[in-house]
């Protein structure tokens, strides 16, 4: 066995240490970028630019794009935990022994989640087919909500013409209310949401216009997400 060269070993250790330091710096920068994006999107909504996130972090735009080449990548990192909580809310609602209480409690919980984060309020009314981290939770929440609808209808407390599309419309309406009143009347959203919940209850007090077609509503959500993440002409957002 050849004798160990202390100089060679010291050099190898220094190389490993330098590599670990770079990884640690990269992880810290990534964490700072995500925290800054949460602040920016939470206050200004999802149409805030990538440049504004970089400014909030105090780094150059190139650093941001090294970590998140697309705006969708940043959205996934920022909102994956919230989308997971959104999906888990259906689990909690389904565990409620009272179908109507579980159904209405879920709606109130989701609308409150929108109120707590303006960016998340927008996320719930959009679809991101190219962001599987978000779409998987969208799908899980949707499937859970379908079960909540069935349970509430079977109990006789939810009107028969209610559909899952009505929740999408409610979330879109709530996002609009929050955008208009969030800074001046942050609890204003509770009143129209309560109106809507009461209108969902059986017996129905009248007939409703037909809901939008599933495909048309999904396309509206997809376009909203696409418009959000499409760079402006000649400029990276």
Secondary structure by P-SEA (a helix, b strand, c coil): cccccaaaaaaaaaaaaaaaaaaaaaaaaaaaaaaaaaaaaaaccccccaaaaaaaacccaaaaaaacccaaaaaaaacaaaaaaaaaaaaaaaacccaaaaaaaaaaaaaaaaaacaaaaaaaaccccccaaaaaaaaaaaaaaaaaaaaaaaaccccccccaaaaaaaaaaaaaaaaaccccccccaaaaaaaaaaaacccccccccccccaaaaaaaaaaaaaaaacccccccc
